[in-house]
């Protein structure tokens, strides 16, 4: 989980350095072949700084945090990406696109017959499909909701196009162990063809499991949060 609003934003302002939040790990993360995060805060011009509340927004210049850390892909299927409405979602996607950061899990132009929530990237001649799903309310139509039908159909839609399929979920209960629902959907994802499952939202590290030889990280916890 990466959240660049609220008190993280305050600290960025205090240090006058948009790359500050990941400065101590960026030399390591930049070396990875694929760096995927869950982005909890939409970018929005003009949002007022605050240290309180659960409605997040990040200064557009904070994309420098992601760039300096070498982030390749962000999942934006989560319960906070719509905190600034569709306008915030559009600005976030625009900023990510301008900085060559791939996003998954939300799309402002959803059409029923395509698969707008995933992306396929190529790394070292390996095609990797990444899908993002949200299981925490609210559920605006532009954000990919976790259902059996959505999960099954979307994995099926990319499986033949990719060498690897990674599914990332925003799910579970904060500061608790992985729930039966998480385990059910993780196993279903692998049964349908996923090669790895990575979770976010609980804000601490949950269990690791290997299922049918495939890794499941139920939650990797926070990387940047206040």
CORDANOR-V777499 format. One record per residue. N is the residue number from 1. SS is DSSP state (H for helix, E for strand, - for the rest). BURIAL is b if it has 24 or more other C-alpha atoms within 12 Angstrom, else e. D_LAST is the distance of its C-alpha to the last C-alpha in Angstrom with 1 decimal. Layout:
BEGIN
<<N	SS	BURIAL	D_LAST> <N	SS	BURIAL	D_LAST>>
END
This chain:
BEGIN
<<1	-	b	10.9> <2	E	b	9.6> <3	-	b	7.8> <4	-	b	8.7> <5	-	b	8.6> <6	H	b	7.5> <7	H	b	5.8> <8	H	b	5.7> <9	H	b	9.2> <10	H	b	9.9> <11	H	b	9.5> <12	H	b	11.6> <13	H	e	14.0> <14	H	e	14.3> <15	H	e	15.1> <16	-	e	17.2> <17	-	e	16.4> <18	-	b	15.2> <19	-	b	15.5> <20	H	b	13.3> <21	H	b	10.3> <22	H	b	13.0> <23	-	b	15.6> <24	-	e	16.0> <25	-	e	16.7> <26	H	e	18.3> <27	H	e	21.8> <28	H	e	21.6> <29	H	b	20.2> <30	-	e	22.7> <31	-	e	25.5> <32	-	e	24.9> <33	-	e	27.4> <34	-	b	24.9> <35	-	b	21.1> <36	E	b	19.7> <37	E	b	16.2> <38	E	b	15.0> <39	E	b	13.7> <40	-	b	11.8> <41	-	b	12.1> <42	-	b	15.6> <43	E	b	16.8> <44	-	b	18.7> <45	-	e	20.8> <46	-	e	20.7> <47	-	e	17.7> <48	-	e	16.9> <49	-	b	13.7> <50	-	e	11.9> <51	-	e	9.2> <52	-	e	10.6> <53	-	e	11.9> <54	-	e	11.7> <55	-	b	13.5> <56	-	b	11.6> <57	-	b	13.2> <58	E	b	12.9> <59	-	b	15.5> <60	H	b	18.3> <61	H	b	18.3> <62	H	b	14.9> <63	H	b	17.1> <64	H	b	18.0> <65	H	b	14.8> <66	H	b	16.5> <67	H	b	19.9> <68	H	b	19.4> <69	-	b	18.0> <70	-	b	21.1> <71	-	b	19.6> <72	-	b	22.7> <73	E	b	21.8> <74	E	b	19.0> <75	E	b	19.3> <76	-	b	18.7> <77	-	b	20.3> <78	-	b	17.5> <79	-	b	17.0> <80	-	b	14.8> <81	-	b	16.9> <82	-	b	19.4> <83	-	b	17.1> <84	-	b	19.2> <85	H	b	22.3> <86	H	b	24.8> <87	H	e	24.6> <88	H	b	20.9> <89	H	b	21.8> <90	H	b	24.8> <91	H	b	23.0> <92	H	b	20.4> <93	H	b	23.4> <94	H	e	25.3> <95	H	b	22.7> <96	H	b	22.3> <97	H	e	26.1> <98	H	e	26.7> <99	-	b	24.5> <100	-	e	26.3> <101	-	b	23.3> <102	E	b	24.7> <103	E	b	23.1> <104	E	b	24.0> <105	-	b	23.7> <106	E	b	24.4> <107	-	b	27.3> <108	-	b	28.4> <109	-	e	32.1> <110	-	e	32.5> <111	-	e	36.0> <112	-	e	37.3> <113	-	e	39.3> <114	-	e	37.0> <115	-	b	33.9> <116	-	b	31.4> <117	-	b	28.2> <118	E	b	28.8> <119	E	b	29.4> <120	E	b	31.7> <121	E	b	31.1> <122	E	e	33.5> <123	E	e	32.5> <124	-	e	35.4> <125	-	e	37.8> <126	E	e	35.8> <127	E	e	34.9> <128	E	b	31.6> <129	E	b	30.9> <130	E	b	27.3> <131	E	b	26.7> <132	E	b	23.6> <133	E	b	23.7> <134	E	b	21.6> <135	-	b	22.5> <136	-	b	20.0> <137	-	e	21.4> <138	-	e	22.0> <139	-	b	24.4> <140	-	b	25.6> <141	-	b	28.5> <142	-	b	26.9> <143	E	b	24.4> <144	-	b	25.9> <145	E	b	26.2> <146	-	b	26.8> <147	-	b	30.4> <148	H	e	33.2> <149	H	e	35.1> <150	H	b	32.4> <151	H	b	31.4> <152	H	b	35.0> <153	H	b	36.2> <154	H	b	33.5> <155	H	b	33.8> <156	H	b	37.5> <157	H	b	37.2> <158	H	b	35.7> <159	H	b	37.1> <160	-	e	40.3> <161	-	e	38.7> <162	-	b	36.4> <163	-	e	36.8> <164	E	b	33.4> <165	E	b	31.4> <166	E	b	27.6> <167	E	b	26.1> <168	E	b	22.4> <169	E	b	21.4> <170	E	b	18.5> <171	-	b	19.7> <172	-	b	19.8> <173	-	b	18.3> <174	-	e	14.8> <175	-	e	15.0> <176	-	e	18.8> <177	-	b	21.3> <178	-	b	22.6> <179	-	e	24.8> <180	H	e	28.4> <181	H	e	27.5> <182	H	b	25.2> <183	H	b	28.0> <184	H	e	30.6> <185	H	b	29.0> <186	H	b	28.2> <187	H	b	31.8> <188	H	b	33.1> <189	H	b	31.3> <190	H	b	33.0> <191	H	b	36.3> <192	-	b	36.2> <193	-	b	35.7> <194	-	b	32.1> <195	-	b	31.9> <196	E	b	28.2> <197	E	b	25.5> <198	E	b	21.8> <199	E	b	19.3> <200	E	b	15.8> <201	-	b	14.0> <202	-	b	14.2> <203	-	b	10.8> <204	-	b	13.0> <205	E	b	16.2> <206	-	b	19.2> <207	-	b	22.9> <208	E	e	24.7> <209	E	e	28.2> <210	E	e	31.0> <211	E	e	33.1> <212	-	e	36.4> <213	-	e	35.3> <214	E	b	32.1> <215	E	b	28.6> <216	E	b	26.1> <217	E	b	22.4> <218	-	b	21.3> <219	-	b	17.6> <220	E	b	16.1> <221	-	b	12.6> <222	-	b	9.4> <223	-	b	10.0> <224	E	b	7.1> <225	-	b	3.8> <226	-	b	0.0>>
END
